[in-house]
């Protein structure tokens, strides 16, 4: 993954966060028990990257935990609490990174926030937290135990220059306009920009006839609706067949229930909208499966016959794939299809 391959290896590699870097270095060098460092800023601005670099440059282990995954008091005490007490076996020390602390800040998670505060008070090692909005009222009690380092949005021109450099290293052959478009679409989110650049490289064939597997990689990996729409338009399959491919692979690609639900809701409106159902790209290989494993393949003759009965074209019929999926075999027979023809749709 580009986000891993080109992740910052030293402080100088982090783009546009000089003030936050200076503050973090000073805090770590004078760390005292009972205080945490809260990195605050928009997604993709380098918060997690800075924690990784600080650990590496100081020969510390980095113990990274996502607060959204451990929201209950007992979970936090057992996972984060234990890590804050155990001595590092191979390094000089450790830094405990609690990512997305605002993800454990809902009303039902008050015990979780209280548990994080208890860990900060007792931890034998520095703790760094990250959040998008540190001044959310839900984090009010936590702020009393934190020094806040603010991260700014990465300038679009800086994102463009960075992407252009990577494009050259990867021999992507992308033009300036394409790279600028990715930088703008990412909205100053450097991580999203890298993901979209890689997604674009996966779908580098810009002509009509893009293989379905390449199209799916882009749709499921990108966060750019524009790029996802382009892949839908360029795919070798028509809209109807592509609908089934996307639908039957959503649960294989996405893991969070809320993202799966959002993707299915989006699918009924626009195929490409599945791309923006996730919070960020999943860093895994997904073996996309043919919808034939779930639904009988519709014959082109049956499709043409149904289009004729409905006084429309086969292409126009594709726009109603979501509706057709809800119909039963008997409904198709009532429209005038034979049992065999109806079976290819139901």
N, C-alpha and C positions, 0 to 999 in steps of 0.2 A: 504494500500500500504506500502511495506517495506520502501520506501523513506520517508514516513511520520512517520511510526511507529518507525523507528530507526534514525530519524533526530536528530542531536545534540541538547541537552538540556542545555549544559553549554560549556564554552570555551574549557575546557579540553577534550570534546568529539570530537572536530574537529581535523581531522587527518592531520599531516604533514605541518601545516601552522603557526608555532610559530612566525616567523618574521612578517607576515601579521597581525596576531592577536595582537601582541604587538603594531604595528603601528596604527591599528584601534582603540584600546583602548586609546592610547595617543591622537589621533586626536579627538576622541569624547569628551574626558575630557576637551579639550582646544578649542572646536569648536568656530569659529567666523563666523558671517554672511558674506556671499559672497564667501565662499569656500565649495567645495564638496569633498567627498572622492571617488576615483575611484578604485574599486576592479578589477584587471586585471589578467586574467589567463584562462587556457583551461576549457572546459566544465567539470562539475562534480568534481571540485576541492574544493568546499566549499564556494564559494563567497556568494551565497544567504543564505546559512546556517549561516554564520558568522553574516550577517546583522540581521537575526532572533534572534540569541543568544544575540547580543549586545542590541537589543531592550528589550528582556525579562529580562536580568540581570540588566537593568537600569530602569525597570518599565515604558518603553515607548510603545506606540502603534507603530506598523509597518504598514505603508501604502505602499503596494507593487503594482507597475505598470510596465507593460512590454512595453518598448518603441516601440517594433515592432507592438503593437496593436494601438498605438496612434502616428501616424507619422506626422500628420499635425500640423501646428502652433496653430490653433484654438483649436484642441483637447487637446494639451498639456497645453495650457493656462487655459482651462476650467477644466481639470481633475487634473493635477499636481499643477497648479497655485493655485487653490482653496484649495487643501489639505495643501499647504504650509502656508496658512494663518489661517486656522481654528484651534482653540484651542482644545486639547484633553479633552474630558469630564471626563474620568475615570482614566487616567494615568497621570504621572508626565510631560509627553511631548510626542513627537513622532519622529520617523525617517521615512523619505520618501525614499523608495528604488525604483530606476528606473533601472529595469533589461534590459539587452541586449541593452544598449544605442547604440551600433554599428549597431543594427538592424534598427535604425532610422537615418542612416548616409549617405544614398544615395543622389545623386544629386537632386532628387525630394524632399528630406527631409531637405534641408538646412534651411528652415523656422522652422522645428522641432527642429533642433540643436540650432538655435538661441533662440527659445522659452525656451529650457531647460536652457540655459545660463542666460536668464532673470529671470527665476524662482530661480536659484542658488543665483543671486544677491539680490533678494528680500525676500527669504524664511526666516521665523522666526524659522525654525527647521532644524536640520542637514539633508543633502541629501547625500545618497550613490548611486553611479552608478556602474554598472557592464559591462564589455566588455571582449571579448576574446583577442583583440589586441588593446591596447590603443594608439599605435603609428601609426595607420592607418592615412593617410593624411586627411581623411574625418573628423577626430576628432581633428584636429590641434587646432582650435579655442577653443574647449571645454577644452582641456588640460590646458589652461592658468588659468582656474578657479578650477582646481582639484589638490588634493594631491593623488599620485598614490601608491597604496599598491599592490605589486606583489604577486600572488599566484603561487606556483610551482606545477608541476605534482605530483600526489600522487604515491609513489613508489608501484610497482606491488606486492612486498612482504607484504606491509602494507594493500593493498586491499585484498590480499589472507587471511591474518590473520583476518581481519574484517569480511569477508564473512564466514570464518570457524566458527567464534564465533556465527554469526547469524544463520548459518545452524544448529548448536547444539541447540540453543534456540528454533528454529522452528521444531526440530526433522525431518529434511529433509532426513536424511540417505544418504547424498551424500559423495562420497569418495574424498580423497585429490586431485586426478587427475582431477576429475570433477570440483572441486572448483577452482583449479589452472587454468583450461581451461577458466572458466568464467572470472577470474581476468585478464588473458592475452588478451582475446577477447575484454574486455572493454577498453583496451588501456589507463589505468590510469584514466579513468573516473569513479569515485566512484558511481555516480548516475546511470550510465548505468550498472555498475556491480550489483548493488542492484536490478535494474529492471530485469536484465537477471537471477539473482538468483531466483527471484520470479517467473519469467516465467518458469524456469526449474522446480520449485516446482509445478506449475500448470500442467505441463506435466510429472509428476514423474513416470508414467508407461512407462518403457523403452522398452516394448515388442511390437511387431507388433500387431495392433489391437487397437491403441490409438483412443478413441472416437473423432469424428470430432470436437465437441465443445471444447474439451481440446486442440486439435491441433491448432485450430483457436486462442484460447487465447494466446498460446505461439507465434505463427507467428505474431499476431498483437501487442503483448506487448513487445516482445524482440527487442533488437537492434543488436543481434548477428546473423549473417547470418548462421554460423555453426549450432547454436541451431535450427534455423528455418528450415534448411535443414533436420536436424535429425527428426523434427516433421513431415515433409512431408513424409519422408521415413517410419516412424512408424505409420502413420495414417491408420485407418481401411479402408478408401476408396482408390480407385485407383486414379491415377494422373488426369484422365479426370474429374471424379466427383468432386474431390477436387478443381480443377480449377474453376468450377462454384461456389462452396461455397465461395472461397476466393474472386472471382470477385464480387459477389453480396453483399459482406459485407464490401468492402473497404470504400464506402461512409458513411456507418454506424459507422465505427470505426474512420476514419480520418476526421478532420474538416477543415484543411487548404487546399485551392484549389491546391496549388503547390505540396503538399504531395499526394493528391488524384491523380493528373495527373502523378506524378512520380511512384506511385504504379501501375497504369494501364500500364504505359510504361514498368515497370519492369516485370509485369505479363506475357508479351509476350515473355520474355526471360527466366525467371526462377521463379517458384512459390514462392520460399523462399525469393526472392529479395524484395517482398512486405514488409518484416520485416524492411528493412533499408530505406524505403521511408520517414519515419517520423523523425523529429528532436529529439523528445523524447517521452516516453510512455505517452499515454493519461490516466489520472487518473480517469477512469470511468468504469462502468459496461456496456458492450455492449451486448444486446440480439441478438446473431447471428441467422440469418434467413436461412431457407432451400432454395436452389435455385429453388425448385419446385414452390415457390411462384412467380417466374419470368419466368421460362422456363419449358416446358413439360419434364417429366422424360423420358430419353431414355430407351427403353427396351433392355434387354441384347440380345434378338434375333436379333433386328435390328442392333445392334452394331456388332454382329458376322457376319451378312449378309454383312454389309458394308466392314468389314475387309476382308471377302472372295472375294468380288468384286475388292478390291484394292490389293489382293494378299499379305496380311500382317496379323499380329496377332492383336487380340483385345488390347493386352497390348501395342503393337507398335503404334496402332491407337491413344492411349491416348496422345502420344507425339505431336500429331498434333491438339490438342483441339482448339488452337487459330485459326488455319486455318479453321477448321470445323465450328467454330462459324460464320465465315464470309460468309459461303455458304447459298444459299437460297434453298427452298423446291424443286424448279425446277432443281437445280444442282444435288441434290441427286437422283431425278427421272431419270435424264440423265445417272447417273452412274449405274442405274439398280434397284434401290429400288422401292417398291410399294409406293403409296400415303400415306398409313398408316404408313409405315416404315419411309418415308421421314419426316412425320409430327412429329415424335419423336425427330428429330434433329433440325428442324427449329423453 
